[in-house]
Amino acid sequence: MKPACCSVCGMYAIDEPAGQKGDWLTFVDHEPATAEMLSHPQGLEYFCSLHLPEAQALRHLNAEQAIAQLRAKMPAQGASCPLPAVAPQGWLQRLTKWFRP
């Protein structure tokens, strides 16, 4: 399963500003997970609060097409949703970030 990281800009759910929340969306190519499946379900993507409304309007497309359309708009939007800075950390430090108070 993929982490809750915006499929358009890369913002992690934990990094969203207070009071704002993204969500997972299903697209027309969605295939629900089965017990035998070890990977992320097809057609299920996470979007930050900034990109969620636009993504919801594109649910009639497959996930790849919707993400491509949203990413194509990013240069016009400026840097309103920057990619998160990735500091060199060990896997345990990255994991504990999710459980900080």
ChimeraX commands (.cxc) that place a marker at each C-alpha (Angstrom):
marker #1 position 0.00,0.00,0.00 radius 0.5
marker #1 position 1.29,3.47,-0.87 radius 0.5
marker #1 position 1.68,6.03,1.90 radius 0.5
marker #1 position -0.75,8.96,2.12 radius 0.5
marker #1 position 1.28,11.18,-0.20 radius 0.5
marker #1 position -0.37,13.48,-2.76 radius 0.5
marker #1 position -0.18,11.92,-6.21 radius 0.5
marker #1 position 0.20,15.38,-7.75 radius 0.5
marker #1 position 2.64,17.32,-5.59 radius 0.5
marker #1 position 4.11,14.77,-3.20 radius 0.5
marker #1 position 2.91,16.36,0.05 radius 0.5
marker #1 position 2.50,13.82,2.84 radius 0.5
marker #1 position -0.76,13.84,4.80 radius 0.5
marker #1 position 1.18,14.42,8.01 radius 0.5
marker #1 position 2.62,17.64,6.51 radius 0.5
marker #1 position -0.76,19.19,5.68 radius 0.5
marker #1 position -1.47,22.51,7.42 radius 0.5
marker #1 position -3.62,22.27,10.55 radius 0.5
marker #1 position -7.31,21.91,9.78 radius 0.5
marker #1 position -6.74,20.73,6.20 radius 0.5
marker #1 position -7.07,17.12,5.15 radius 0.5
marker #1 position -6.63,15.24,1.91 radius 0.5
marker #1 position -8.26,11.93,1.03 radius 0.5
marker #1 position -8.02,8.75,-1.01 radius 0.5
marker #1 position -10.03,8.66,-4.26 radius 0.5
marker #1 position -10.99,5.81,-6.55 radius 0.5
marker #1 position -11.04,6.22,-10.33 radius 0.5
marker #1 position -12.70,4.21,-13.10 radius 0.5
marker #1 position -9.77,1.79,-13.23 radius 0.5
marker #1 position -10.09,0.96,-9.52 radius 0.5
marker #1 position -9.71,-2.69,-8.61 radius 0.5
marker #1 position -10.34,-3.42,-4.93 radius 0.5
marker #1 position -7.59,-5.13,-2.98 radius 0.5
marker #1 position -7.83,-8.84,-2.33 radius 0.5
marker #1 position -6.24,-10.92,0.39 radius 0.5
marker #1 position -3.72,-12.28,-2.12 radius 0.5
marker #1 position -2.68,-8.81,-3.31 radius 0.5
marker #1 position 0.64,-7.56,-1.99 radius 0.5
marker #1 position 0.69,-4.25,-3.84 radius 0.5
marker #1 position -1.33,-1.04,-3.88 radius 0.5
marker #1 position -4.82,-1.34,-5.43 radius 0.5
marker #1 position -5.01,-0.02,-8.97 radius 0.5
marker #1 position -7.01,3.20,-9.39 radius 0.5
marker #1 position -6.71,4.28,-5.73 radius 0.5
marker #1 position -4.72,7.49,-5.17 radius 0.5
marker #1 position -4.24,10.03,-2.37 radius 0.5
marker #1 position -4.58,13.79,-2.89 radius 0.5
marker #1 position -3.71,16.67,-0.55 radius 0.5
marker #1 position -6.42,19.16,0.40 radius 0.5
marker #1 position -5.25,21.55,-2.33 radius 0.5
marker #1 position -5.58,19.02,-5.16 radius 0.5
marker #1 position -8.52,17.00,-3.83 radius 0.5
marker #1 position -11.36,19.13,-5.33 radius 0.5
marker #1 position -9.83,19.05,-8.82 radius 0.5
marker #1 position -9.11,15.33,-8.54 radius 0.5
marker #1 position -12.71,14.61,-7.55 radius 0.5
marker #1 position -13.85,16.28,-10.76 radius 0.5
marker #1 position -11.67,13.86,-12.76 radius 0.5
marker #1 position -12.87,10.59,-11.19 radius 0.5
marker #1 position -14.45,9.63,-14.53 radius 0.5
marker #1 position -10.91,9.10,-15.90 radius 0.5
marker #1 position -8.42,6.42,-14.97 radius 0.5
marker #1 position -5.96,7.41,-12.24 radius 0.5
marker #1 position -2.99,7.85,-14.57 radius 0.5
marker #1 position -4.89,10.22,-16.88 radius 0.5
marker #1 position -6.26,12.27,-13.97 radius 0.5
marker #1 position -2.85,12.66,-12.34 radius 0.5
marker #1 position -1.28,13.66,-15.66 radius 0.5
marker #1 position -3.92,16.38,-16.15 radius 0.5
marker #1 position -3.44,17.71,-12.63 radius 0.5
marker #1 position 0.35,17.72,-12.89 radius 0.5
marker #1 position 0.14,19.58,-16.20 radius 0.5
marker #1 position -1.62,22.44,-14.35 radius 0.5
marker #1 position 1.06,22.71,-11.63 radius 0.5
marker #1 position 3.38,25.20,-13.37 radius 0.5
marker #1 position 0.44,27.61,-13.75 radius 0.5
marker #1 position -0.37,27.26,-10.04 radius 0.5
marker #1 position 3.13,28.22,-8.96 radius 0.5
marker #1 position 4.64,26.73,-5.84 radius 0.5
marker #1 position 1.43,26.55,-3.82 radius 0.5
marker #1 position 2.05,22.91,-2.92 radius 0.5
marker #1 position 5.79,22.30,-2.80 radius 0.5
marker #1 position 7.31,18.86,-2.79 radius 0.5
marker #1 position 8.33,17.93,0.74 radius 0.5
marker #1 position 11.99,18.26,1.59 radius 0.5
marker #1 position 13.57,14.87,1.99 radius 0.5
marker #1 position 16.25,14.85,4.64 radius 0.5
marker #1 position 18.62,11.91,4.74 radius 0.5
marker #1 position 17.22,9.75,7.53 radius 0.5
marker #1 position 17.18,6.14,8.52 radius 0.5
marker #1 position 14.04,4.06,8.11 radius 0.5
marker #1 position 13.32,4.15,11.85 radius 0.5
marker #1 position 13.41,7.96,11.95 radius 0.5
marker #1 position 11.02,8.16,8.98 radius 0.5
marker #1 position 8.68,5.65,10.61 radius 0.5
marker #1 position 8.61,7.42,13.99 radius 0.5
marker #1 position 7.68,10.68,12.22 radius 0.5
marker #1 position 4.20,9.19,11.72 radius 0.5
marker #1 position 3.78,8.53,15.44 radius 0.5
marker #1 position 5.02,11.79,16.92 radius 0.5
marker #1 position 2.63,13.53,19.35 radius 0.5
marker link #1:1,2 radius 0.2
marker link #1:2,3 radius 0.2
marker link #1:3,4 radius 0.2
marker link #1:4,5 radius 0.2
marker link #1:5,6 radius 0.2
marker link #1:6,7 radius 0.2
marker link #1:7,8 radius 0.2
marker link #1:8,9 radius 0.2
marker link #1:9,10 radius 0.2
marker link #1:10,11 radius 0.2
marker link #1:11,12 radius 0.2
marker link #1:12,13 radius 0.2
marker link #1:13,14 radius 0.2
marker link #1:14,15 radius 0.2
marker link #1:15,16 radius 0.2
marker link #1:16,17 radius 0.2
marker link #1:17,18 radius 0.2
marker link #1:18,19 radius 0.2
marker link #1:19,20 radius 0.2
marker link #1:20,21 radius 0.2
marker link #1:21,22 radius 0.2
marker link #1:22,23 radius 0.2
marker link #1:23,24 radius 0.2
marker link #1:24,25 radius 0.2
marker link #1:25,26 radius 0.2
marker link #1:26,27 radius 0.2
marker link #1:27,28 radius 0.2
marker link #1:28,29 radius 0.2
marker link #1:29,30 radius 0.2
marker link #1:30,31 radius 0.2
marker link #1:31,32 radius 0.2
marker link #1:32,33 radius 0.2
marker link #1:33,34 radius 0.2
marker link #1:34,35 radius 0.2
marker link #1:35,36 radius 0.2
marker link #1:36,37 radius 0.2
marker link #1:37,38 radius 0.2
marker link #1:38,39 radius 0.2
marker link #1:39,40 radius 0.2
marker link #1:40,41 radius 0.2
marker link #1:41,42 radius 0.2
marker link #1:42,43 radius 0.2
marker link #1:43,44 radius 0.2
marker link #1:44,45 radius 0.2
marker link #1:45,46 radius 0.2
marker link #1:46,47 radius 0.2
marker link #1:47,48 radius 0.2
marker link #1:48,49 radius 0.2
marker link #1:49,50 radius 0.2
marker link #1:50,51 radius 0.2
marker link #1:51,52 radius 0.2
marker link #1:52,53 radius 0.2
marker link #1:53,54 radius 0.2
marker link #1:54,55 radius 0.2
marker link #1:55,56 radius 0.2
marker link #1:56,57 radius 0.2
marker link #1:57,58 radius 0.2
marker link #1:58,59 radius 0.2
marker link #1:59,60 radius 0.2
marker link #1:60,61 radius 0.2
marker link #1:61,62 radius 0.2
marker link #1:62,63 radius 0.2
marker link #1:63,64 radius 0.2
marker link #1:64,65 radius 0.2
marker link #1:65,66 radius 0.2
marker link #1:66,67 radius 0.2
marker link #1:67,68 radius 0.2
marker link #1:68,69 radius 0.2
marker link #1:69,70 radius 0.2
marker link #1:70,71 radius 0.2
marker link #1:71,72 radius 0.2
marker link #1:72,73 radius 0.2
marker link #1:73,74 radius 0.2
marker link #1:74,75 radius 0.2
marker link #1:75,76 radius 0.2
marker link #1:76,77 radius 0.2
marker link #1:77,78 radius 0.2
marker link #1:78,79 radius 0.2
marker link #1:79,80 radius 0.2
marker link #1:80,81 radius 0.2
marker link #1:81,82 radius 0.2
marker link #1:82,83 radius 0.2
marker link #1:83,84 radius 0.2
marker link #1:84,85 radius 0.2
marker link #1:85,86 radius 0.2
marker link #1:86,87 radius 0.2
marker link #1:87,88 radius 0.2
marker link #1:88,89 radius 0.2
marker link #1:89,90 radius 0.2
marker link #1:90,91 radius 0.2
marker link #1:91,92 radius 0.2
marker link #1:92,93 radius 0.2
marker link #1:93,94 radius 0.2
marker link #1:94,95 radius 0.2
marker link #1:95,96 radius 0.2
marker link #1:96,97 radius 0.2
marker link #1:97,98 radius 0.2
marker link #1:98,99 radius 0.2
marker link #1:99,100 radius 0.2
marker link #1:100,101 radius 0.2
view
